[in-house]
Amino acid sequence: MGWLLASPYLIYSAIFFLIPLFWALFLAFTNWNLISPEYETVGMQNFLDAFFSPSVRAAFWVTYKFMLMFVPIVIAGSLFLALIIHHLPRWKGLFAVGYFLPYLASGVASSIVVKGVISYNSPLNQFLRNALGWDVDWLGSPILAPLVIALMMAWKFVGYYALLFLAGLESIPKEVYEAAEIDGAVGWKRVWHVTIPMLYPSFYTVTILAVGLMFGIFTEPYVLTGGGPEYATHTWQLEIYNQAFEKLNAGYGTAVAIINSIVTFASIFVFRKVLEKWGGKHGWE
């Protein structure tokens, strides 16, 4: 009876996860072009080509560059937002839902809006040129383009992550704060020594989600920059898409996807160990 009740999920997993996974593992060792029924096995050649590819190396470093910008911004912003909502005397749910709405917005729609806001003839750029003499090419600069995308994604996800922090704040017993106040922990001292350590489960969840998100970025750089300028916003997903669907190198693209998965799991594992060590210092096992 147990297998019968679980069978819908098992069938779903087999069709949409296990079969594609084994198919991808097979394709990674072929030179299939996505169209022709003919293909040849090439052994490890796809992985060797990916290892020495400048675009793959660019995707590797760009991901960590995005991570260095996005993760601190979104964690600080979502925690600050959660603290504000937590201390509101009323309408907490209304404000929480309001800040969550950007997360529901389409990535394509948000990217198009941002592209219009920072376009050359936009009111923002006209003001910067006329009032300050600044002629800023937001998406043409290797420094500004990644920052624009990171800030846009932080705006999109800060409300979602704030809900996770808010749930953590609501679960902290008042007795803990009362005991800390007796010991002289007030103001920011209380936040730093009591609130943040007690929010370890929320920090753990938000950090892992944010780190994992960086390895799956596609829509924003695809719409805003196409991976440029000079590979400054070229992500793993863009590389996979370009190779598999633009250049029809499905076998090579699959190999890049497998490498991306390995790098993703390895990075998340490292972050998990660092977070667990930090949590252990504060009594979280």
Backbone bond lengths (Angstrom), bond angles and torsions (degrees), N, CA, C in turn:
res aa  C-N    CA-C-N  psi(-1)  N-CA   C-N-CA  omega(-1)  CA-C   N-CA-C  phi
1 M - - - 1.463 - - 1.534 111.08 -
2 G 1.346 115.39 -37.60 1.462 118.94 179.44 1.521 112.32 -62.72
3 W 1.348 115.86 -45.11 1.468 120.33 177.93 1.530 110.88 -63.21
4 L 1.333 116.11 -37.40 1.461 119.78 179.83 1.517 111.18 -64.26
5 L 1.326 117.09 -44.72 1.460 120.94 -179.47 1.535 111.52 -68.06
6 A 1.326 116.01 -31.62 1.464 119.77 -179.55 1.524 112.64 -85.93
7 S 1.317 117.72 -8.94 1.457 121.07 -173.96 1.531 114.48 -59.93
8 P 1.353 121.45 -37.84 1.481 118.30 177.87 1.519 112.53 -58.00
9 Y 1.336 116.60 -43.71 1.464 119.17 179.45 1.520 111.07 -68.82
10 L 1.335 116.90 -39.50 1.459 120.07 -179.83 1.522 111.43 -65.16
11 I 1.336 116.47 -40.39 1.465 120.10 177.63 1.515 110.40 -65.55
12 Y 1.334 115.82 -42.58 1.473 120.31 178.04 1.534 110.25 -59.92
13 S 1.341 116.81 -45.90 1.463 120.54 -179.08 1.520 111.24 -64.03
14 A 1.318 116.84 -39.00 1.456 119.88 -179.39 1.516 111.50 -65.93
15 I 1.344 116.68 -41.94 1.464 120.57 -176.36 1.528 111.57 -73.76
16 F 1.330 116.70 -43.98 1.465 120.09 -171.37 1.523 114.33 -102.10
17 F 1.345 118.16 -2.78 1.462 119.47 179.52 1.526 112.28 -130.12
18 L 1.321 117.64 -58.49 1.462 120.09 -173.72 1.525 112.31 -67.96
19 I 1.329 117.56 -48.56 1.468 119.93 -179.70 1.527 111.48 -62.40
20 P 1.357 119.54 -47.79 1.472 118.86 175.89 1.519 113.19 -61.50
21 L 1.348 117.09 -34.20 1.462 119.83 179.87 1.526 111.10 -63.93
22 F 1.313 117.34 -49.32 1.464 120.16 -179.94 1.538 110.73 -67.40
23 W 1.334 116.98 -34.87 1.460 120.80 177.13 1.523 110.17 -63.93
24 A 1.343 116.33 -41.09 1.466 120.37 179.25 1.522 110.75 -66.09
25 L 1.323 116.75 -42.02 1.465 119.66 178.14 1.525 110.89 -59.98
26 F 1.322 116.67 -37.21 1.459 120.03 177.89 1.523 111.40 -70.15
27 L 1.351 116.76 -44.40 1.464 120.79 -177.45 1.525 111.97 -62.41
28 A 1.326 117.10 -31.40 1.462 120.59 -176.52 1.526 112.23 -61.40
29 F 1.322 116.98 -19.22 1.461 120.91 -179.18 1.526 111.88 -105.99
30 T 1.339 116.36 18.94 1.463 120.80 178.84 1.524 110.00 -126.54
31 N 1.331 116.10 172.27 1.461 121.75 176.00 1.529 111.27 -111.12
32 W 1.336 116.68 31.94 1.466 121.50 -177.41 1.525 110.47 -59.66
33 N 1.350 116.32 137.82 1.460 121.05 -176.36 1.527 112.91 -102.09
34 L 1.321 118.25 14.58 1.458 124.59 174.81 1.523 114.02 79.29
35 I 1.338 117.99 -14.18 1.464 121.36 -177.08 1.519 111.67 -118.88
36 S 1.295 116.42 -53.54 1.464 120.93 -175.80 1.529 110.96 -70.80
37 P 1.329 117.63 141.14 1.472 119.34 174.61 1.521 112.65 -73.65
38 E 1.322 116.42 -9.98 1.462 120.79 -178.79 1.533 110.02 -91.77
39 Y 1.306 116.42 138.48 1.467 121.19 175.93 1.524 108.43 -157.22
40 E 1.320 115.15 163.74 1.456 121.40 178.38 1.522 109.22 -128.82
41 T 1.295 116.11 149.22 1.459 120.22 174.15 1.526 108.82 -80.58
42 V 1.324 115.22 135.56 1.461 120.48 -175.64 1.523 111.82 -120.61
43 G 1.315 117.10 10.53 1.455 119.79 178.79 1.520 112.15 65.01
44 M 1.317 115.90 -132.75 1.468 122.08 -177.47 1.524 112.79 -90.29
45 Q 1.334 118.31 9.85 1.455 120.71 -173.92 1.528 112.08 -60.51
46 N 1.334 117.83 -40.94 1.466 120.21 179.63 1.524 111.63 -60.46
47 F 1.320 116.68 -40.99 1.460 120.32 -179.86 1.523 110.99 -70.05
48 L 1.334 117.34 -37.22 1.462 120.16 177.00 1.524 110.87 -65.76
49 D 1.331 116.60 -42.92 1.462 119.90 178.27 1.532 110.60 -62.29
50 A 1.327 116.66 -40.36 1.467 120.21 179.99 1.529 110.60 -66.29
51 F 1.324 116.03 -37.56 1.464 119.81 -178.11 1.526 111.72 -63.31
52 F 1.334 117.56 -34.91 1.454 121.45 -178.25 1.537 112.78 -100.06
53 S 1.326 117.32 8.31 1.469 120.95 -177.77 1.529 110.97 -80.69
54 P 1.330 118.38 128.94 1.475 120.57 177.17 1.525 112.08 -62.90
55 S 1.324 117.95 -35.90 1.461 119.97 -178.55 1.524 111.36 -69.96
56 V 1.327 118.15 -35.44 1.459 120.84 177.17 1.524 110.13 -68.97
57 R 1.323 117.00 -42.09 1.471 119.43 176.46 1.517 110.66 -62.37
58 A 1.330 116.46 -38.55 1.465 119.93 177.59 1.526 110.43 -62.64
59 A 1.340 117.20 -43.39 1.467 120.49 178.64 1.526 110.93 -61.69
60 F 1.320 116.96 -38.11 1.467 121.59 179.09 1.522 110.71 -60.54
61 W 1.327 116.85 -51.17 1.463 119.84 -176.34 1.523 112.08 -74.82
62 V 1.333 117.52 -34.53 1.464 120.30 178.99 1.527 110.57 -62.64
63 T 1.322 117.20 -37.46 1.462 120.42 179.14 1.515 111.21 -60.26
64 Y 1.322 117.21 -44.57 1.467 119.88 179.30 1.520 111.25 -72.20
65 K 1.320 117.26 -28.35 1.463 119.64 174.80 1.523 110.45 -66.46
66 F 1.320 116.49 -45.17 1.461 120.54 174.24 1.527 110.64 -59.02
67 M 1.327 115.88 -40.35 1.453 120.51 -178.12 1.526 111.38 -62.91
68 L 1.331 116.55 -42.69 1.463 120.32 179.94 1.527 112.22 -64.24
69 M 1.327 116.74 -29.60 1.465 119.85 178.64 1.518 111.89 -87.38
70 F 1.322 116.78 -46.09 1.461 120.48 -171.08 1.526 112.98 -74.83
71 V 1.324 118.02 -48.37 1.461 121.11 -171.72 1.534 111.97 -60.94
72 P 1.346 120.86 -50.74 1.470 118.64 178.50 1.532 112.89 -62.41
73 I 1.342 116.58 -39.61 1.467 119.41 -178.61 1.518 110.87 -64.81
74 V 1.328 117.49 -46.60 1.460 119.95 -174.71 1.529 110.95 -72.67
75 I 1.334 118.15 -33.92 1.466 119.60 178.16 1.520 110.11 -69.36
76 A 1.330 117.44 -47.37 1.466 120.33 179.20 1.525 110.96 -63.12
77 G 1.327 116.70 -43.99 1.461 119.94 -178.52 1.513 112.54 -66.26
78 S 1.330 117.59 -43.79 1.463 120.15 -178.89 1.524 111.70 -69.39
79 L 1.339 117.88 -36.38 1.463 120.63 176.99 1.526 110.59 -66.66
80 F 1.326 116.98 -43.83 1.467 120.84 178.27 1.526 110.78 -61.48
81 L 1.326 116.06 -43.24 1.459 120.81 179.22 1.531 111.04 -64.83
82 A 1.316 116.64 -41.27 1.466 120.37 179.07 1.525 111.43 -64.30
83 L 1.336 117.02 -39.22 1.469 120.32 178.00 1.529 111.02 -63.79
84 I 1.332 116.61 -40.29 1.462 119.97 178.65 1.525 110.49 -64.05
85 I 1.325 117.26 -48.77 1.463 120.56 -178.74 1.526 110.61 -64.04
86 H 1.337 116.54 -38.12 1.468 120.97 -178.20 1.527 112.00 -61.76
87 H 1.329 116.77 -33.34 1.467 120.44 -177.20 1.525 113.08 -94.68
88 L 1.322 117.68 5.40 1.457 119.47 175.57 1.526 110.06 -69.17
89 P 1.330 117.85 138.50 1.477 119.45 -179.76 1.520 113.19 -71.77
90 R 1.339 117.14 -25.87 1.464 120.99 -179.88 1.523 109.94 -156.12
91 W 1.326 116.07 172.11 1.463 123.30 177.50 1.522 113.20 61.06
92 K 1.323 118.50 30.16 1.468 120.72 179.03 1.524 111.36 -60.13
93 G 1.326 115.81 -46.77 1.459 119.93 -177.74 1.514 112.39 -62.06
94 L 1.342 117.03 -38.98 1.458 121.00 -179.95 1.519 111.45 -63.48
95 F 1.327 117.04 -46.08 1.463 120.16 179.80 1.530 111.38 -68.62
96 A 1.328 116.69 -37.59 1.467 119.71 179.05 1.525 110.66 -62.18
97 V 1.338 116.90 -43.82 1.461 120.61 178.52 1.523 110.31 -66.48
98 G 1.324 117.27 -39.41 1.460 120.52 -179.86 1.519 112.77 -61.00
99 Y 1.326 116.41 -43.31 1.467 119.63 178.87 1.528 112.06 -74.55
100 F 1.333 117.23 -18.55 1.457 121.18 179.00 1.529 111.83 -79.83
101 L 1.331 117.60 -21.60 1.466 121.38 -173.81 1.531 114.27 -57.31
102 P 1.351 120.52 -39.94 1.473 118.57 178.52 1.520 113.81 -56.77
103 Y 1.331 117.28 -28.49 1.461 120.60 178.49 1.526 111.24 -63.81
104 L 1.319 116.83 -28.33 1.455 121.23 -178.79 1.521 112.70 -83.40
105 A 1.328 116.96 -12.54 1.464 120.29 -177.70 1.522 110.56 -69.86
106 S 1.318 116.20 145.95 1.462 121.61 177.39 1.522 110.29 -63.86
107 G 1.335 115.37 137.16 1.462 119.22 178.11 1.509 112.10 -63.84
108 V 1.333 117.19 -35.57 1.462 121.19 178.32 1.524 110.17 -66.23
109 A 1.344 116.44 -46.52 1.461 120.15 -179.23 1.524 111.00 -62.99
110 S 1.328 117.04 -44.42 1.463 120.56 179.62 1.527 110.84 -62.87
111 S 1.323 116.96 -40.38 1.468 120.59 -179.58 1.522 111.16 -65.51
112 I 1.324 116.86 -40.12 1.465 120.25 179.26 1.531 110.55 -65.11
113 V 1.336 116.35 -40.83 1.470 119.99 178.09 1.525 110.54 -62.73
114 V 1.340 116.55 -47.06 1.468 120.27 179.57 1.523 110.86 -62.21
115 K 1.317 116.27 -40.56 1.467 119.96 179.26 1.517 110.74 -61.92
116 G 1.328 117.08 -37.59 1.456 119.90 177.24 1.513 112.35 -70.14
117 V 1.339 117.18 -38.52 1.467 121.41 -178.10 1.521 111.39 -64.25
118 I 1.343 117.41 -36.26 1.463 120.23 -175.83 1.530 111.95 -106.28
119 S 1.338 117.65 15.00 1.463 120.30 177.20 1.528 110.52 -66.82
120 Y 1.310 116.75 165.69 1.476 121.07 -173.11 1.523 112.31 -59.78
121 N 1.321 117.52 -40.72 1.464 121.53 -177.01 1.526 113.13 -97.89
122 S 1.316 118.32 15.84 1.462 121.12 179.25 1.529 109.67 -70.72
123 P 1.337 117.95 156.45 1.479 120.51 177.02 1.523 112.70 -55.86
124 L 1.320 116.68 -35.31 1.468 119.40 179.63 1.517 111.11 -62.49
125 N 1.322 117.24 -50.56 1.459 120.16 -178.36 1.528 112.07 -69.81
126 Q 1.313 117.26 -33.28 1.464 119.65 175.69 1.526 110.87 -64.05
127 F 1.318 117.27 -40.68 1.463 120.77 176.76 1.524 111.13 -63.81
128 L 1.354 116.42 -43.91 1.464 119.68 -179.59 1.521 111.69 -63.47
129 R 1.348 117.05 -36.94 1.474 119.71 179.54 1.525 111.30 -73.35
130 N 1.318 116.57 -44.14 1.466 119.97 -174.12 1.522 112.59 -77.13
131 A 1.320 117.21 -39.45 1.464 120.51 -174.49 1.529 112.63 -89.65
132 L 1.315 117.12 -37.40 1.461 120.27 -173.40 1.526 113.21 -116.32
133 G 1.317 117.11 -10.52 1.456 119.87 -178.71 1.515 113.49 74.34
134 W 1.321 117.23 22.15 1.464 121.27 -179.02 1.521 109.30 -97.98
135 D 1.306 116.24 123.17 1.463 121.57 175.72 1.535 107.04 -109.10
136 V 1.327 115.59 90.48 1.459 121.75 -171.54 1.523 110.23 -97.71
137 D 1.319 116.25 124.89 1.462 122.06 173.89 1.527 107.21 -100.56
138 W 1.318 115.54 88.58 1.456 121.29 -170.88 1.523 112.81 -59.84
139 L 1.306 117.31 -44.30 1.465 120.86 -175.11 1.524 112.77 -98.15
140 G 1.323 117.67 -2.32 1.454 121.50 178.58 1.511 113.12 -99.46
141 S 1.318 117.24 -1.79 1.459 121.63 -179.46 1.529 109.95 -101.69
142 P 1.339 117.76 130.21 1.475 119.88 178.00 1.522 113.29 -62.89
143 I 1.333 117.01 -18.07 1.462 120.41 179.12 1.529 111.03 -92.30
144 L 1.333 116.68 -44.91 1.459 120.49 -175.50 1.522 113.19 -76.90
145 A 1.331 117.93 -35.21 1.468 120.47 -176.72 1.530 112.26 -58.81
146 P 1.345 120.04 -49.37 1.474 118.86 177.00 1.525 112.21 -62.92
147 L 1.337 116.32 -35.12 1.468 119.12 -179.92 1.522 111.01 -66.31
148 V 1.323 117.33 -40.25 1.470 121.17 178.13 1.525 109.99 -60.83
149 I 1.329 116.86 -45.89 1.464 120.65 -179.51 1.527 110.90 -65.53
150 A 1.340 117.09 -41.41 1.463 120.47 179.85 1.531 110.71 -64.09
151 L 1.338 117.10 -42.53 1.468 120.38 179.27 1.521 111.00 -66.86
152 M 1.329 116.51 -39.26 1.459 119.67 178.25 1.522 111.06 -62.67
153 M 1.320 117.33 -43.96 1.454 120.40 179.95 1.527 111.36 -69.39
154 A 1.335 117.03 -33.86 1.461 119.84 175.92 1.525 110.20 -63.63
155 W 1.334 116.56 -42.28 1.471 120.30 176.46 1.521 110.60 -59.47
156 K 1.300 116.48 -38.33 1.463 120.86 -176.98 1.523 111.99 -71.61
157 F 1.325 117.96 -37.44 1.461 120.90 -172.34 1.522 114.18 -101.78
158 V 1.318 118.47 -9.91 1.461 119.58 -174.65 1.525 111.21 -63.97
159 G 1.336 118.45 -36.16 1.454 120.71 179.09 1.514 112.57 -68.33
160 Y 1.323 116.46 -37.70 1.470 121.40 178.59 1.521 110.68 -65.80
161 Y 1.329 116.67 -48.49 1.455 119.45 -179.95 1.529 111.59 -68.56
162 A 1.330 117.08 -28.59 1.459 119.92 177.13 1.527 110.99 -62.90
163 L 1.328 117.70 -33.63 1.462 120.42 176.72 1.524 111.18 -63.20
164 L 1.328 116.78 -36.88 1.466 120.12 178.56 1.523 110.68 -67.61
165 F 1.332 116.10 -42.22 1.468 119.26 176.45 1.524 111.01 -67.21
166 L 1.317 117.23 -37.71 1.463 120.85 179.76 1.525 110.63 -63.38
167 A 1.335 116.50 -40.52 1.468 119.55 176.29 1.528 110.81 -61.83
168 G 1.342 116.40 -38.73 1.457 119.75 177.03 1.514 112.62 -65.98
169 L 1.330 116.59 -41.03 1.469 120.82 178.73 1.519 111.08 -63.70
170 E 1.322 116.75 -40.85 1.464 120.36 -178.94 1.524 112.02 -67.58
171 S 1.333 117.14 -21.52 1.469 120.25 -177.14 1.527 113.04 -90.57
172 I 1.335 118.09 -7.00 1.469 120.62 179.09 1.527 109.00 -75.49
173 P 1.332 118.95 122.57 1.471 120.93 -178.69 1.532 111.45 -63.80
174 K 1.313 116.04 142.66 1.467 120.48 177.99 1.526 111.66 -64.37
175 E 1.340 115.89 -27.51 1.461 119.27 -179.39 1.528 111.68 -62.17
176 V 1.336 116.35 -30.81 1.465 119.85 178.71 1.519 110.38 -64.81
177 Y 1.331 116.60 -44.60 1.463 120.47 178.07 1.531 111.61 -65.52
178 E 1.317 116.39 -38.05 1.466 119.42 179.37 1.518 111.08 -64.85
179 A 1.333 116.15 -41.86 1.464 119.54 177.71 1.523 111.06 -65.64
180 A 1.345 116.63 -38.69 1.464 120.23 179.25 1.522 110.78 -66.73
181 E 1.336 116.94 -36.73 1.472 120.04 179.61 1.519 111.26 -66.32
182 I 1.325 116.36 -36.31 1.463 119.82 176.79 1.523 110.65 -63.62
183 D 1.345 115.70 -35.29 1.475 120.58 179.60 1.515 112.54 -81.45
184 G 1.325 118.13 0.90 1.462 121.47 175.98 1.507 115.37 95.30
185 A 1.326 117.94 10.32 1.467 121.08 178.96 1.524 109.03 -88.75
186 V 1.329 116.09 104.66 1.464 121.21 -179.99 1.534 108.56 -133.16
187 G 1.344 116.19 160.58 1.458 121.15 176.84 1.516 111.95 62.73
188 W 1.343 115.18 -137.94 1.457 120.51 -177.90 1.529 112.10 -67.13
189 K 1.343 115.84 -25.23 1.462 119.23 176.46 1.526 110.30 -63.22
190 R 1.335 115.88 -38.47 1.458 119.90 177.72 1.529 110.67 -68.57
191 V 1.331 115.84 -39.52 1.469 119.22 178.87 1.520 110.79 -62.70
192 W 1.331 116.72 -44.69 1.455 121.07 -174.46 1.530 112.49 -72.55
193 H 1.326 117.34 -39.63 1.462 120.69 -173.26 1.523 113.86 -98.53
194 V 1.324 117.67 -13.34 1.468 119.68 -178.29 1.526 111.13 -121.08
195 T 1.338 116.19 -57.16 1.466 119.48 -173.20 1.526 112.00 -64.59
196 I 1.332 117.09 -51.72 1.465 120.20 -176.09 1.529 112.01 -62.87
197 P 1.347 120.17 -46.24 1.481 117.86 175.99 1.530 113.19 -61.15
198 M 1.340 117.31 -35.63 1.460 119.93 179.63 1.526 112.17 -72.12
199 L 1.325 116.17 -17.30 1.464 120.91 178.94 1.526 112.46 -91.35
200 Y 1.330 117.34 15.37 1.460 119.75 -177.55 1.524 113.62 -52.90
201 P 1.340 119.77 -45.64 1.484 118.02 179.09 1.522 112.58 -59.11
202 S 1.338 116.87 -37.90 1.468 120.23 178.68 1.522 110.77 -69.67
203 F 1.339 117.45 -43.04 1.463 120.68 177.00 1.529 110.63 -60.04
204 Y 1.314 115.86 -41.33 1.464 120.54 -179.53 1.527 110.17 -61.25
205 T 1.320 116.24 -49.26 1.462 120.83 -177.62 1.518 111.78 -64.79
206 V 1.327 117.04 -48.17 1.464 121.07 -177.00 1.527 110.90 -64.05
207 T 1.325 117.31 -42.54 1.468 120.37 -178.77 1.517 111.50 -64.15
208 I 1.325 117.29 -45.23 1.463 120.34 -179.88 1.521 110.69 -64.54
209 L 1.336 117.30 -41.38 1.462 120.52 178.47 1.534 110.77 -63.76
210 A 1.339 116.47 -42.62 1.461 120.26 -178.04 1.522 111.43 -67.93
211 V 1.325 117.05 -40.96 1.466 120.40 178.85 1.524 110.38 -65.12
212 G 1.322 116.94 -45.80 1.459 119.96 178.83 1.514 112.52 -62.40
213 L 1.328 116.26 -34.32 1.466 120.64 179.97 1.521 111.64 -61.82
214 M 1.327 117.47 -34.58 1.459 121.04 -176.07 1.528 112.74 -65.43
215 F 1.308 117.39 -23.27 1.462 120.28 -179.98 1.526 112.11 -87.23
216 G 1.329 116.72 -2.47 1.455 120.31 -179.34 1.513 113.77 -119.33
217 I 1.342 117.61 16.56 1.462 120.15 -178.23 1.529 110.05 -69.75
218 F 1.314 115.66 128.85 1.462 119.59 176.58 1.530 112.53 -142.69
219 T 1.319 116.93 -54.81 1.463 121.11 -170.03 1.523 112.40 -58.27
220 E 1.325 116.57 -50.07 1.464 120.41 -173.85 1.525 112.73 -62.64
221 P 1.343 119.53 -53.20 1.472 117.85 177.80 1.524 113.36 -66.77
222 Y 1.329 117.49 -30.65 1.466 120.03 179.62 1.529 110.43 -65.08
223 V 1.327 116.90 -43.36 1.465 120.63 -177.99 1.523 111.86 -78.05
224 L 1.323 117.14 -40.41 1.466 120.66 -172.71 1.523 113.25 -83.12
225 T 1.315 117.93 -44.30 1.469 119.96 -171.22 1.521 114.18 -128.93
226 G 1.316 118.30 -17.99 1.458 120.31 -175.00 1.522 113.33 68.44
227 G 1.325 116.54 16.60 1.463 120.74 -179.22 1.514 114.26 101.07
228 G 1.321 117.21 -13.23 1.457 121.10 -179.82 1.514 111.46 -89.52
229 P 1.331 116.88 -171.77 1.472 125.76 -9.44 1.533 111.56 -79.80
230 E 1.286 115.36 144.43 1.460 122.63 177.43 1.529 111.84 55.36
231 Y 1.323 116.94 44.30 1.467 122.98 179.66 1.534 112.42 62.44
232 A 1.325 118.30 17.68 1.471 120.55 -175.64 1.520 112.79 -69.00
233 T 1.344 117.57 -23.36 1.463 121.19 178.75 1.527 110.92 -125.40
234 H 1.319 116.42 26.23 1.464 121.74 -177.43 1.521 109.08 -83.34
235 T 1.322 117.15 109.49 1.458 122.10 -175.76 1.526 111.36 -100.11
236 W 1.335 114.84 172.88 1.460 120.46 178.31 1.527 111.10 -58.47
237 Q 1.326 116.06 -45.42 1.463 119.30 -176.33 1.524 111.61 -66.80
238 L 1.309 117.77 -34.28 1.461 120.32 175.17 1.517 110.96 -65.21
239 E 1.315 116.58 -41.85 1.462 120.37 178.69 1.530 110.68 -62.96
240 I 1.324 116.48 -44.24 1.467 120.31 178.86 1.525 110.28 -62.55
241 Y 1.319 117.00 -45.03 1.466 120.91 -179.57 1.527 111.17 -62.96
242 N 1.328 116.58 -46.31 1.471 120.13 -178.24 1.529 111.54 -61.89
243 Q 1.314 115.92 -42.97 1.464 119.19 -177.37 1.533 111.82 -72.22
244 A 1.325 117.01 -44.37 1.460 120.30 -173.36 1.519 113.06 -79.44
245 F 1.349 117.80 -38.18 1.460 120.37 -170.93 1.526 114.17 -112.41
246 E 1.325 117.54 -25.73 1.459 120.19 176.54 1.525 111.31 -88.65
247 K 1.323 116.09 -47.32 1.464 120.86 -178.83 1.527 112.67 -96.88
248 L 1.319 116.84 -3.54 1.475 123.07 177.74 1.531 112.57 59.18
249 N 1.311 116.87 31.78 1.468 121.27 173.69 1.530 108.40 -98.24
250 A 1.332 116.03 72.13 1.460 120.36 -173.48 1.521 112.19 -63.69
251 G 1.312 117.35 -39.86 1.458 120.11 179.56 1.519 111.52 -63.40
252 Y 1.326 116.19 -46.40 1.460 120.49 179.61 1.527 110.43 -66.06
253 G 1.339 116.68 -42.27 1.457 119.97 178.95 1.516 112.20 -61.13
254 T 1.336 116.39 -37.68 1.458 120.21 177.23 1.522 111.13 -65.72
255 A 1.322 116.85 -38.66 1.464 120.24 177.43 1.526 110.62 -62.61
256 V 1.326 117.00 -40.95 1.465 121.03 177.11 1.527 110.21 -63.27
257 A 1.340 116.81 -39.53 1.465 120.50 178.84 1.524 111.28 -63.52
258 I 1.325 117.41 -38.79 1.460 120.81 178.59 1.524 110.39 -67.12
259 I 1.338 116.56 -41.34 1.473 119.77 176.76 1.524 109.79 -62.40
260 N 1.325 116.49 -41.09 1.460 120.54 177.74 1.524 111.07 -59.58
261 S 1.328 116.87 -41.80 1.463 120.65 179.23 1.525 111.40 -63.15
262 I 1.323 116.01 -42.20 1.464 119.93 -179.73 1.526 110.57 -64.42
263 V 1.336 116.60 -44.98 1.462 120.45 178.92 1.521 110.69 -63.74
264 T 1.331 116.91 -38.93 1.466 120.91 179.30 1.517 111.16 -62.49
265 F 1.327 116.86 -50.43 1.460 120.14 -179.10 1.529 111.26 -63.53
266 A 1.323 117.16 -38.61 1.465 120.00 179.47 1.521 110.96 -65.65
267 S 1.327 117.41 -42.29 1.465 121.23 -179.71 1.525 111.07 -65.70
268 I 1.328 116.36 -44.20 1.460 119.80 179.08 1.528 110.87 -64.28
269 F 1.331 117.15 -36.60 1.461 121.10 177.65 1.529 110.70 -61.54
270 V 1.332 116.49 -43.72 1.470 120.20 179.15 1.524 110.48 -63.62
271 F 1.322 117.64 -46.06 1.458 120.41 178.89 1.528 111.19 -62.58
272 R 1.325 117.33 -38.36 1.460 120.44 178.27 1.524 110.87 -60.43
273 K 1.327 116.56 -44.86 1.464 120.25 -177.92 1.531 110.69 -65.54
274 V 1.335 116.68 -39.90 1.467 119.67 178.48 1.524 110.61 -64.65
275 L 1.329 116.67 -44.62 1.460 120.48 179.57 1.529 111.67 -65.45
276 E 1.332 116.78 -39.99 1.457 119.57 179.04 1.529 111.38 -65.57
277 K 1.327 116.58 -35.33 1.467 119.28 177.15 1.519 110.63 -67.27
278 W 1.341 116.73 -40.67 1.464 120.34 176.77 1.523 110.79 -64.96
279 G 1.331 116.96 -42.52 1.459 119.84 178.47 1.502 112.83 -65.03
280 G 1.333 117.25 -35.82 1.458 120.38 178.81 1.514 112.64 -62.35
281 K 1.323 117.39 -32.30 1.461 120.82 178.01 1.525 112.37 -66.30
282 H 1.329 116.31 -22.27 1.466 120.90 -178.39 1.519 112.21 -109.90
283 G 1.340 116.50 18.92 1.452 119.91 172.78 1.506 115.50 90.15
284 W 1.331 117.47 5.78 1.470 120.02 178.33 1.512 108.87 -92.34
285 E 1.296 117.35 120.99 1.463 122.02 -179.41 1.526 110.03 -111.62
